[in-house]
Amino acid sequence: MPCVRFNPNLALSAAQMRVVDKVAVEQFDLRIMQMMELAAYQMATLVRDIIPDFGTKRVLVVAGKGNNGGDAIASARHFINWGSRVTILAPEKLRDLANHHLELAEKMGVRLTHDMSSIETDIIIDGLLGYSLVGNVREPFKSWIETINKSKAMVFSYDIPSGLDPDDGSVHGVAVKADYTLTLAYPKKGLFVDKAQQYVGKLYLGDIGIPEIVYAKVKGKFPKINYQNPFRKALLVEIDN
């Protein structure tokens, strides 16, 4: 997998990333479902590259209610197809897109649970909370994150470790300590802060199909954005800062 040198000063804030997402969806008609599918494939590919015998492993997908959870749940289909034993831990009520992916996974025979206390696993996919978190992490997610951090499983986080602030790298009460973080579309500022490194682990970046021209559009609102396309060599890259 290519390693790309990235200047942390070019990373985006949560506010800037929200505008990028908004422009991509509203002006370019890029569907959230499309981006979820790409995010799911990128995570599954990353896990497969890092753990060659992953097909013999148990995978726990820990999903939140929204799009971050939808990304994680969608990845379960790839893990199942590639031979892994998969369990999904999720709240009882999910938003529409996350629920859609859950229904697909259940048709494939994935085990669904709402209780983490008795689960044994080799790999954890953290899709609980994304970059829009406000305030401290609440239950049951707080307890789930504490359990993840006590686990001996290898942990992969989507976009940003759940509970970590995307702007300053601070912890919202509790945060997942990931071995690997797959951030999506473009790196977020908080991932490069020194105090955040114990949570981020090794950092990777996955392309989810946002056109380069979107960043040029957003530059009108945020003139300091200096986008440099990190996907010239591959659609999944390791970040070297």
N, C-alpha and C positions, 0 to 999 in steps of 0.2 A: 504494500500500500504506500503511495507517495507521501512524503512528509513535506508540508508547505510552511515556509517561514512566514509568520504573521506578526505585524506590528500591533500590539495591544491598543495603541492610541487610535487605531482605525475601527475598533470594536463599537458596536451600536448599544445605545441605551434601550431600556424597555419601551420608552415612549417612541423612539425612532423605529423600533422593530414593529410596534403596533401599526404605525403609519405604512411601513413597507407591506405588511400583511393586508391592510385595508386597500391600498392602491392595487396590489396584485389581484385581489378579489373583485373590487368594484370597477376598476378601469380596464383590466385585462381579462376579466372573466375566468380567472384561475380558480378552480373549485377546491374548497377545503378538503373534500374527499380525495381529490387527486394528490394533494400534498400529504395527506395522511398515509396513503398507499406507498408513496415514495419514502416517507419517513420510516414506515414499518419495514420496508425492504432494506433500507440502509442499515437499520439496527440489526436485523437478522444477519445481514452480510458481515457486519462488524463482529458479531458474536462468533459466527462461523470462521472468520479469519483468525480470531484470537484463540479460540478453543477448537482445535481440529477435530477432537472426538466429541463435540457437543451433542451429536446424535444419541450418545449413550447417557446423556445428562438429564437431570430433572430441572425444568425451567418454571419459575414462578413469575408471572406477569402481575405487577402491582399497579392497578390503574385507578386514576381519579375519575371524576364525573364528566370532565370536558374533553377538549381536543387533545390534550397531552395523554389522557387516558385512552382516547381513541387510537392514537398512534401506537401505544403499547399493546392494546388488545389486537389491533390489526397484525402486529408482528407475530402474534401467537400462531396464526395460520401457517406462516413459513416454518416456524419451529416444529409444528406438527407434521407438515409435509416432509421435513428433513429428518424425521425420526425421533425427535425429543418427546419426553413426557411432560405435558404442559398443564399447569393449574393457573387459573386467573383469580386473583383476589381483587374485588371491586365493591363499591357501595351498592346498596340495593337499587338505587335509582340513578340512572345515567342520563346524560343529555342525548339528543337524538342520534348524532353521528357515532358517538361512543357505543350507544346501545345497538346500533346497526351492526357494527363490527363484532360486538359480543354475540349477537344472534347468529352471525356467520360462524364464529368459532364454536358455538355450542352445537351447531349442526355437524361440525367435524368431530364432536365427541370430547371437547375440552372440558375439564373439570372446573366448575365455578364454585367459589366459596366467598363468604363474607367475614370469615374468622381466620386470623393468622396464627393463632396460638399453637396449633398442632401441626404446622406445615414444615416438612423437611425438603430442602431443595439444594441444588448445586449452583444454580444461576438465578439471579434476581434481575428482572427488568423493571426499573423504576419509572413509572409514568404517572405518578400521583399529581404533581403540581408543576405548572409551567412558569413562565416569566411574568405572569400577571398577578401573582400572589400579593395580597394586601394584609398586613397584620400577622400575628403569630399563627403558626399551624395549629389547627383545632383537631379535636377527636372526631373519628377514630384514626385520622391520618397521623396524629402525633404518636400514638402508640405503635402504629404500623412502622413508622420511621425508626423508632427506638428499637423495635424488634429486628428490622433490617440491619441496623448498625451492630447488633449483637451477633448476627448470623456469621457463619464462616463461609457463606456462599460468595461467589464472585458477583459484584454489583455493577450493572450498566444503567446509567441515567439518561433519560431523554432530555435534550435541550439544555437543561440545567438541573443539578441535583435538587430534588424536592426540598423546599424550605430555605434555599439559598437565594439571597437577593441578587437580581440580575444586574444591578447598577453598581453596588458597592461591595458585594461579596459577603455581606453580613448574614447572620443566621436568624431566621424568623422563629426563635424559640428552640427549634430543633431542625436539623437538616440531614439528608442522606449523605453518608460517606461513601462515595462511589469509587470503584477501581478505575472505571472508564466512563467518560461523559461524551455522548454524541450530541453536539449542539447542531441546530438545523438552520439552513439558509445562510446565516452569517453569525460570527461570534458575538457574544454579549459581554459588556464591559466587566461585569462582576466575576467572570470566569478567570480573569487574569490577576485579580487582587491577591497579594501574598497570603492573607489569612484564609482565603477560599481554597487554597491548593489541597489541603487535607480532605476536602469534600469532593473536589473535581476529579482527582486522579489524572490519568492520561486523557488528553483532550483530542477529540476527533470532530470533523465537520462533514455534514452530509448535505448534498444538493437535494432540494425538494421541488425544483422546477421553477423557481421565481426568476423571471426574465431579468437580465442585466439592466434593461432600460427602466425597470421599475425604480431602481436606486437613483437613476438620473432624474426621474420625476420627483422623488422624495427630496432630492437635494434642494429643490426650490423652497421647501419648508424648513429644511435643516441644512443650511449652506456648508456646515463643517463636515458633512459626510463626504468621505473620500473613498468610495468603493473601489476595491481591487478584486477582480474575479479570482477566487481561490480554486476554481474547478477546471483550470486549463489542462491539468494533467490527468485528473480523474474526478468522478462524482462523489467519492468518499476519500477523505484525506486526513492524515494526522497533522495536528497543528503544532508547530514549533515556534515558541515565542521567546 
